[in-house]
Amino acid sequence: MNRTHNIVFRSLARTGLALAFLFLIGAVAGDALAQDTGWKVKVAGAYVEPTGEEELDGDIGFGLGAEYRWSERWGIEVGVLASDLSSENTISAEGVPLGTLTTELGTTALLARLNIHLTPNSPVDLYVGPVAGYLFNDDLEVRVRGEALGAPNTVPDFSVALDDSFAYGAHLGLDVPIRDSGFFFNGGATYLISEVDLAEPVFGDEESGSFDLDPFIVHVGFGYRF
């Protein structure tokens, strides 16, 4: 099983646990009004796991969103998600560690989701749908450290300029009301496909390259409907 499959499996497992927990909350939360039309605002913490070819590790992010639901079945949601991704890898030669290579990438996603609500007559609101958006990518920051490469701070840090990128994918969400207060718990997952282009050639290449970021996002938070 390759790296991408492992990441997706772990992310799906986290999503399943989060949604099962929210279902449990809904089962014991008591009576609540069924979801209908109107506005919802949401705030959430997220775990963002890149699944593309660039070996960046997952990290925590933060998101805000608002949905307008114009019927029992259909709604449109717009949101923003910010996260900082990083990785640290050992540099070695013939099995001898020489130092560490650290990369960092900050990205902010502006996303639009079409929400298809599957349980319109239930207080627990389960929905799925497509998602499209735009990623505002910071420069990829690179640091090399290691005594074997000289003094720890003599290797200059450098950055690789990245273009912003389009993204598309699918999402799954679940809202569980807290009685009839208007507040609700929220959880879900989003998978995005996004190819990030380097803004200019690096390391003597004649053409600028690209890499697949393809983040898998699991989020848990709360919101208010009115």
C-alpha positions in Angstrom: 0.0 0.0 0.0 1.6 3.3 -1.1 1.8 6.6 0.9 -1.4 8.1 -0.6 -3.5 5.0 0.2 -2.2 5.0 3.8 -3.0 8.7 4.2 -6.5 8.4 2.8 -7.2 5.3 5.0 -6.1 7.1 8.1 -8.1 10.2 7.2 -11.2 8.2 6.5 -10.8 6.4 9.8 -10.6 9.8 11.6 -13.6 11.0 9.7 -15.6 7.9 10.7 -14.8 8.3 14.3 -15.7 12.0 14.3 -19.0 11.4 12.6 -19.9 8.4 14.8 -19.2 10.6 17.9 -21.5 13.3 16.5 -24.2 10.7 15.8 -23.9 9.6 19.4 -24.3 13.2 20.6 -27.4 13.5 18.4 -28.9 10.3 19.9 -28.7 11.7 23.5 -29.2 15.4 22.8 -32.9 15.3 23.3 -35.7 16.8 21.2 -34.7 19.3 18.5 -36.4 20.9 15.5 -35.8 19.3 12.1 -33.5 21.2 9.8 -35.2 23.3 7.2 -34.3 26.5 5.3 -32.3 29.6 6.3 -28.8 30.5 7.2 -26.1 28.7 9.1 -22.7 30.0 10.3 -19.9 27.5 11.2 -16.5 27.6 12.9 -14.2 24.5 13.0 -10.8 23.2 13.7 -9.4 21.0 10.9 -6.7 18.5 10.3 -5.3 18.9 6.8 -3.4 16.0 5.3 -1.7 16.4 1.8 -2.0 13.2 -0.2 -0.1 14.3 -3.3 3.4 13.6 -4.4 5.0 16.3 -2.3 5.8 14.7 1.1 4.3 17.3 3.4 3.0 16.2 6.7 -0.5 16.9 7.9 -1.2 19.7 10.4 -4.0 21.6 12.2 -6.0 24.3 10.4 -8.8 26.7 11.2 -12.0 27.3 9.2 -15.1 29.6 8.9 -18.1 29.1 6.8 -21.7 30.2 6.0 -24.5 28.2 4.3 -27.7 29.4 2.8 -30.2 26.6 2.5 -33.0 27.6 0.1 -35.0 24.3 0.3 -35.1 21.1 2.3 -32.7 19.5 0.0 -30.4 22.2 -1.4 -27.9 24.7 0.1 -24.8 26.5 -0.9 -21.9 27.1 1.5 -18.9 29.4 1.2 -16.0 29.1 3.5 -12.3 29.7 4.1 -9.7 27.4 5.6 -6.2 28.3 6.6 -3.4 25.8 7.4 0.4 25.5 7.7 1.9 22.3 6.3 5.5 21.2 6.9 7.8 18.2 6.7 11.2 17.2 8.1 13.4 14.7 6.3 16.9 13.3 7.1 19.6 13.9 4.5 22.0 11.0 4.3 24.8 9.6 2.2 25.5 5.9 2.1 23.4 5.5 5.2 25.2 8.2 7.2 22.9 11.0 8.3 24.2 14.4 7.3 21.4 16.8 8.4 17.8 17.6 8.1 15.7 19.2 5.3 12.7 21.1 6.5 10.0 22.5 4.3 7.0 24.6 5.2 4.0 25.7 3.2 1.2 28.0 4.3 -2.0 27.9 2.3 -5.5 29.5 2.5 -8.4 27.8 0.7 -11.5 29.7 -0.4 -14.2 27.1 -1.0 -17.7 26.9 -2.4 -19.7 23.7 -1.5 -23.1 22.6 -3.0 -24.8 20.8 -0.1 -27.3 18.1 -0.9 -29.2 17.4 2.3 -30.0 13.7 2.7 -32.1 13.8 5.9 -34.5 16.8 5.5 -37.0 15.5 8.0 -34.5 14.6 10.7 -32.9 16.9 13.4 -29.5 15.3 12.4 -28.5 16.8 9.1 -26.4 14.7 6.8 -25.3 16.2 3.5 -22.9 15.6 0.6 -21.9 17.4 -2.6 -19.2 18.7 -4.9 -16.8 21.5 -3.9 -14.7 23.9 -5.9 -12.3 26.6 -4.8 -9.1 28.5 -5.0 -5.9 28.0 -3.0 -3.8 31.0 -2.1 -0.3 29.5 -1.6 2.6 31.1 0.3 6.2 30.4 -0.8 7.6 27.0 0.0 10.2 27.7 2.7 13.2 25.4 2.8 15.8 25.0 5.5 18.8 22.7 5.7 20.5 22.0 9.0 23.2 19.7 10.1 26.7 19.7 11.6 28.0 17.4 8.9 27.1 20.1 6.3 29.0 22.8 8.2 27.9 25.0 11.1 24.2 24.6 11.8 23.2 28.0 10.4 25.7 28.4 7.5 23.5 26.8 4.8 21.3 29.6 3.6 17.5 29.2 3.9 15.7 29.7 0.6 12.1 29.8 -0.7 10.4 28.6 -3.8 7.7 30.8 -5.2 4.4 29.1 -5.9 1.4 30.1 -8.0 -2.0 30.1 -6.5 -4.1 27.1 -7.7 -7.7 26.0 -8.4 -9.1 23.0 -6.5 -12.1 20.7 -6.9 -13.4 17.6 -5.2 -16.2 16.4 -2.9 -17.3 16.7 0.7 -19.4 15.0 3.4 -20.9 16.8 6.4 -23.0 16.3 9.5 -24.7 18.8 11.7 -26.1 17.7 15.1 -28.4 20.2 16.9 -28.0 21.0 20.6 -31.7 20.7 21.5 -33.7 23.6 20.1 -31.2 26.3 20.9 -30.1 27.0 17.3 -26.5 25.9 18.1 -25.2 22.6 16.6 -22.1 20.5 16.5 -20.6 20.0 13.1 -18.2 17.5 11.5 -17.2 16.3 8.1 -14.5 15.6 5.5 -13.4 17.2 2.2 -11.1 15.8 -0.5 -9.6 18.3 -2.9 -7.6 17.8 -6.1 -5.2 20.6 -6.7 -2.0 20.9 -8.8 0.4 23.6 -7.6 2.7 25.2 -10.2 6.1 26.6 -9.3 6.2 30.3 -10.2 9.6 30.0 -11.8 12.3 27.4 -12.6 14.5 26.2 -9.8 17.8 24.4 -9.6 18.7 25.2 -13.2 15.6 23.7 -14.7 14.6 25.2 -18.0 10.9 25.1 -17.2 9.0 25.6 -13.9 7.6 22.4 -12.4 4.5 21.5 -10.4 3.3 19.1 -7.8 0.0 17.6 -6.6 -1.1 18.9 -3.2 -4.5 17.1 -3.0 -5.4 17.7 0.6 -7.8 15.5 2.6 -9.5 17.7 5.3 -11.3 16.4 8.4 -13.0 19.1 10.5 -15.0 19.3 13.7 -16.6 22.4 15.2 -19.9 24.1 16.0 -22.3 26.5 14.5 -25.5 28.5 14.7 -28.5 28.5 12.5 -31.1 31.3 12.1 
